[in-house]
Amino acid sequence: MKRLDPDKLFVEFRPGVTKNAPLLGRKYTLTHSDITAELFLTLGLTYAYDKITQMRDEVLEEWRIENGRPYLYVYVYVDGQYGSHQSAVRNAIFRRELPLALEAIRYGDRYFFEAYPELDHAPIFIRFDSIDPRYNRYEYWGYPKDYK
């Protein structure tokens, strides 16, 4: 797994979200630059649709509650702008880069996790969205603490 370079992570808090609130409604949009290898994390009450490009290689994440317990729901769009023709390649790239993305999100929102350390033990579930059944999956990916 590539290690996060904190100097290449830029974090933006949008209105309604602070370093320690809220839990429900807290949404993360992670994008990147292929040229500079910089990561851009936006936290808001809605996803940062203005940061999403035609490449559709963003990682979207939000806190959800099920049976009274929080979990992180992560969404990636495997098919992207080229449809299912590139799904195998994009699926491989997402799987290779998701640990770095999860580390960036965990680090970028570290003060939130310091305020609520129990959330480091909330499960992470990733939705790989594809029209191809081979890549259309919902998977458990550990806990935020695994990406510190």
ZADO-1210 file (C-alpha; in nm, 4 decimals, padded with zeros to 6 digits):
<atoms>
<atom x="00.0000" y="00.0000" z="00.0000" code="MET" pos="1"/>
<atom x="00.1224" y="00.3480" z="-00.0825" code="LYS" pos="2"/>
<atom x="00.1654" y="00.5656" z="00.2213" code="ARG" pos="3"/>
<atom x="-00.0074" y="00.8975" z="00.2535" code="LEU" pos="4"/>
<atom x="00.2058" y="01.2085" z="00.2168" code="ASP" pos="5"/>
<atom x="00.0235" y="01.4588" z="00.4440" code="PRO" pos="6"/>
<atom x="00.1842" y="01.7473" z="00.2551" code="ASP" pos="7"/>
<atom x="-00.0095" y="01.6401" z="-00.0556" code="LYS" pos="8"/>
<atom x="-00.3475" y="01.6241" z="00.1189" code="LEU" pos="9"/>
<atom x="-00.5661" y="01.9356" z="00.1125" code="PHE" pos="10"/>
<atom x="-00.8755" y="01.9396" z="00.3338" code="VAL" pos="11"/>
<atom x="-01.1746" y="02.1709" z="00.2959" code="GLU" pos="12"/>
<atom x="-01.4620" y="02.1978" z="00.5439" code="PHE" pos="13"/>
<atom x="-01.7820" y="02.3267" z="00.3883" code="ARG" pos="14"/>
<atom x="-02.0594" y="02.5111" z="00.5774" code="PRO" pos="15"/>
<atom x="-02.2344" y="02.3012" z="00.8397" code="GLY" pos="16"/>
<atom x="-01.9364" y="02.0742" z="00.9071" code="VAL" pos="17"/>
<atom x="-01.6658" y="02.1362" z="01.1652" code="THR" pos="18"/>
<atom x="-01.3692" y="01.9345" z="01.2837" code="LYS" pos="19"/>
<atom x="-01.5920" y="01.7523" z="01.5324" code="ASN" pos="20"/>
<atom x="-01.9550" y="01.7702" z="01.4138" code="ALA" pos="21"/>
<atom x="-02.1915" y="01.6413" z="01.2870" code="PRO" pos="22"/>
<atom x="-02.1728" y="01.2628" z="01.2606" code="LEU" pos="23"/>
<atom x="-02.4919" y="01.2036" z="01.0661" code="LEU" pos="24"/>
<atom x="-02.4910" y="01.3943" z="00.7417" code="GLY" pos="25"/>
<atom x="-02.1094" y="01.4160" z="00.7350" code="ARG" pos="26"/>
<atom x="-02.0029" y="01.3422" z="00.3785" code="LYS" pos="27"/>
<atom x="-01.6562" y="01.3092" z="00.2293" code="TYR" pos="28"/>
<atom x="-01.5549" y="01.3663" z="-00.1320" code="THR" pos="29"/>
<atom x="-01.2002" y="01.2612" z="-00.2172" code="LEU" pos="30"/>
<atom x="-01.0532" y="01.3589" z="-00.5535" code="THR" pos="31"/>
<atom x="-00.6977" y="01.3749" z="-00.6806" code="HIS" pos="32"/>
<atom x="-00.4641" y="01.5104" z="-00.9432" code="SER" pos="33"/>
<atom x="-00.2906" y="01.2526" z="-01.1615" code="ASP" pos="34"/>
<atom x="-00.0273" y="01.5139" z="-01.2476" code="ILE" pos="35"/>
<atom x="00.0761" y="01.6280" z="-00.8973" code="THR" pos="36"/>
<atom x="-00.0409" y="01.3241" z="-00.6938" code="ALA" pos="37"/>
<atom x="-00.2228" y="01.5680" z="-00.4640" code="GLU" pos="38"/>
<atom x="-00.5370" y="01.4561" z="-00.2840" code="LEU" pos="39"/>
<atom x="-00.8325" y="01.6857" z="-00.2185" code="PHE" pos="40"/>
<atom x="-01.0711" y="01.5969" z="00.0641" code="LEU" pos="41"/>
<atom x="-01.3920" y="01.7956" z="00.0976" code="THR" pos="42"/>
<atom x="-01.6169" y="01.7472" z="00.4011" code="LEU" pos="43"/>
<atom x="-01.9707" y="01.8741" z="00.3818" code="GLY" pos="44"/>
<atom x="-02.3373" y="01.8037" z="00.4344" code="LEU" pos="45"/>
<atom x="-02.3555" y="01.7134" z="00.0655" code="THR" pos="46"/>
<atom x="-02.0971" y="01.5613" z="-00.1628" code="TYR" pos="47"/>
<atom x="-01.8743" y="01.8109" z="-00.3451" code="ALA" pos="48"/>
<atom x="-02.0258" y="01.7497" z="-00.6873" code="TYR" pos="49"/>
<atom x="-01.8421" y="02.0570" z="-00.8141" code="ASP" pos="50"/>
<atom x="-01.5134" y="01.8679" z="-00.7621" code="LYS" pos="51"/>
<atom x="-01.6175" y="01.5549" z="-00.9527" code="ILE" pos="52"/>
<atom x="-01.4755" y="01.5314" z="-01.3043" code="THR" pos="53"/>
<atom x="-01.5789" y="01.3320" z="-01.6116" code="GLN" pos="54"/>
<atom x="-01.3247" y="01.0683" z="-01.5121" code="MET" pos="55"/>
<atom x="-01.5515" y="00.9717" z="-01.2198" code="ARG" pos="56"/>
<atom x="-01.2566" y="00.8471" z="-01.0142" code="ASP" pos="57"/>
<atom x="-01.3664" y="01.0098" z="-00.6888" code="GLU" pos="58"/>
<atom x="-01.4283" y="00.8279" z="-00.3617" code="VAL" pos="59"/>
<atom x="-01.7493" y="00.9240" z="-00.1811" code="LEU" pos="60"/>
<atom x="-01.7992" y="00.8370" z="00.1833" code="GLU" pos="61"/>
<atom x="-02.0578" y="00.9065" z="00.4496" code="GLU" pos="62"/>
<atom x="-02.1521" y="00.8038" z="00.7993" code="TRP" pos="63"/>
<atom x="-02.4662" y="00.5943" z="00.8265" code="ARG" pos="64"/>
<atom x="-02.6463" y="00.4246" z="01.1143" code="ILE" pos="65"/>
<atom x="-02.7902" y="00.0739" z="01.1071" code="GLU" pos="66"/>
<atom x="-02.9458" y="-00.0926" z="01.4114" code="ASN" pos="67"/>
<atom x="-02.8219" y="00.1981" z="01.6220" code="GLY" pos="68"/>
<atom x="-02.4585" y="00.1498" z="01.5190" code="ARG" pos="69"/>
<atom x="-02.2543" y="00.3793" z="01.2928" code="PRO" pos="70"/>
<atom x="-02.0678" y="00.2567" z="00.9874" code="TYR" pos="71"/>
<atom x="-01.8839" y="00.4159" z="00.6978" code="LEU" pos="72"/>
<atom x="-02.0455" y="00.3745" z="00.3599" code="TYR" pos="73"/>
<atom x="-01.8035" y="00.4253" z="00.0708" code="VAL" pos="74"/>
<atom x="-01.9066" y="00.4531" z="-00.2948" code="TYR" pos="75"/>
<atom x="-01.6967" y="00.4198" z="-00.6099" code="VAL" pos="76"/>
<atom x="-01.8266" y="00.4242" z="-00.9664" code="TYR" pos="77"/>
<atom x="-01.6395" y="00.1450" z="-01.1405" code="VAL" pos="78"/>
<atom x="-01.7748" y="00.1968" z="-01.4923" code="ASP" pos="79"/>
<atom x="-01.6809" y="00.5644" z="-01.5160" code="GLY" pos="80"/>
<atom x="-01.7045" y="00.7771" z="-01.8284" code="GLN" pos="81"/>
<atom x="-01.6188" y="00.4885" z="-02.0607" code="TYR" pos="82"/>
<atom x="-01.8929" y="00.2580" z="-01.9406" code="GLY" pos="83"/>
<atom x="-01.8337" y="-00.1091" z="-01.8800" code="SER" pos="84"/>
<atom x="-01.5552" y="-00.1378" z="-02.1423" code="HIS" pos="85"/>
<atom x="-01.2974" y="-00.0201" z="-01.8897" code="GLN" pos="86"/>
<atom x="-01.4562" y="-00.1737" z="-01.5797" code="SER" pos="87"/>
<atom x="-01.1849" y="-00.4356" z="-01.5234" code="ALA" pos="88"/>
<atom x="-00.9080" y="-00.1759" z="-01.5372" code="VAL" pos="89"/>
<atom x="-01.0949" y="00.0754" z="-01.3201" code="ARG" pos="90"/>
<atom x="-01.1879" y="-00.1953" z="-01.0697" code="ASN" pos="91"/>
<atom x="-00.8206" y="-00.2926" z="-01.0354" code="ALA" pos="92"/>
<atom x="-00.7173" y="00.0715" z="-00.9915" code="ILE" pos="93"/>
<atom x="-00.9829" y="00.1368" z="-00.7258" code="PHE" pos="94"/>
<atom x="-00.8827" y="-00.1761" z="-00.5346" code="ARG" pos="95"/>
<atom x="-00.5164" y="-00.0779" z="-00.5473" code="ARG" pos="96"/>
<atom x="-00.5774" y="00.2864" z="-00.4454" code="GLU" pos="97"/>
<atom x="-00.8612" y="00.2524" z="-00.1931" code="LEU" pos="98"/>
<atom x="-00.6331" y="00.1847" z="00.1047" code="PRO" pos="99"/>
<atom x="-00.4558" y="00.5157" z="00.0326" code="LEU" pos="100"/>
<atom x="-00.7917" y="00.6897" z="-00.0104" code="ALA" pos="101"/>
<atom x="-00.9180" y="00.5515" z="00.3210" code="LEU" pos="102"/>
<atom x="-00.5950" y="00.6576" z="00.4903" code="GLU" pos="103"/>
<atom x="-00.6347" y="01.0086" z="00.3459" code="ALA" pos="104"/>
<atom x="-00.9919" y="01.0337" z="00.4725" code="ILE" pos="105"/>
<atom x="-00.8964" y="00.8981" z="00.8159" code="ARG" pos="106"/>
<atom x="-00.6008" y="01.1391" z="00.8418" code="TYR" pos="107"/>
<atom x="-00.7856" y="01.4362" z="00.6944" code="GLY" pos="108"/>
<atom x="-01.0634" y="01.3996" z="00.9515" code="ASP" pos="109"/>
<atom x="-00.8333" y="01.2911" z="01.2376" code="ARG" pos="110"/>
<atom x="-00.9698" y="01.5510" z="01.4828" code="TYR" pos="111"/>
<atom x="-01.3164" y="01.4039" z="01.4375" code="PHE" pos="112"/>
<atom x="-01.1812" y="01.0581" z="01.5234" code="PHE" pos="113"/>
<atom x="-00.9978" y="01.2034" z="01.8241" code="GLU" pos="114"/>
<atom x="-01.3275" y="01.3512" z="01.9454" code="ALA" pos="115"/>
<atom x="-01.5105" y="01.0193" z="01.8867" code="TYR" pos="116"/>
<atom x="-01.2510" y="00.7397" z="01.9228" code="PRO" pos="117"/>
<atom x="-01.5220" y="00.4728" z="01.9156" code="GLU" pos="118"/>
<atom x="-01.5727" y="00.5533" z="01.5463" code="LEU" pos="119"/>
<atom x="-01.2316" y="00.4037" z="01.4739" code="ASP" pos="120"/>
<atom x="-01.4072" y="00.0696" z="01.5361" code="HIS" pos="121"/>
<atom x="-01.7023" y="00.1342" z="01.3024" code="ALA" pos="122"/>
<atom x="-01.7065" y="-00.1027" z="01.0053" code="PRO" pos="123"/>
<atom x="-01.6334" y="00.0222" z="00.6541" code="ILE" pos="124"/>
<atom x="-01.8472" y="-00.1054" z="00.3671" code="PHE" pos="125"/>
<atom x="-01.7600" y="-00.0218" z="00.0080" code="ILE" pos="126"/>
<atom x="-02.0092" y="-00.0183" z="-00.2784" code="ARG" pos="127"/>
<atom x="-01.8407" y="-00.0885" z="-00.6108" code="PHE" pos="128"/>
<atom x="-02.1005" y="00.0303" z="-00.8632" code="ASP" pos="129"/>
<atom x="-02.0933" y="-00.1378" z="-01.2046" code="SER" pos="130"/>
<atom x="-02.3384" y="-00.2775" z="-01.4565" code="ILE" pos="131"/>
<atom x="-02.1013" y="-00.5734" z="-01.4900" code="ASP" pos="132"/>
<atom x="-02.1923" y="-00.8275" z="-01.2205" code="PRO" pos="133"/>
<atom x="-01.8236" y="-00.9233" z="-01.1788" code="ARG" pos="134"/>
<atom x="-01.7472" y="-00.5764" z="-01.0401" code="TYR" pos="135"/>
<atom x="-02.0826" y="-00.4776" z="-00.8916" code="ASN" pos="136"/>
<atom x="-02.0136" y="-00.5576" z="-00.5261" code="ARG" pos="137"/>
<atom x="-02.0681" y="-00.4510" z="-00.1671" code="TYR" pos="138"/>
<atom x="-01.7715" y="-00.5405" z="00.0541" code="GLU" pos="139"/>
<atom x="-01.6511" y="-00.5092" z="00.4113" code="TYR" pos="140"/>
<atom x="-01.3093" y="-00.3331" z="00.4313" code="TRP" pos="141"/>
<atom x="-01.2216" y="-00.3295" z="00.8002" code="GLY" pos="142"/>
<atom x="-01.2259" y="-00.0276" z="01.0308" code="TYR" pos="143"/>
<atom x="-01.0970" y="00.3297" z="01.0156" code="PRO" pos="144"/>
<atom x="-00.8261" y="00.2349" z="01.2690" code="LYS" pos="145"/>
<atom x="-00.6843" y="00.0001" z="01.0026" code="ASP" pos="146"/>
<atom x="-00.6008" y="00.3047" z="00.7894" code="TYR" pos="147"/>
<atom x="-00.4202" y="00.5211" z="01.0484" code="LYS" pos="148"/>
</atoms>
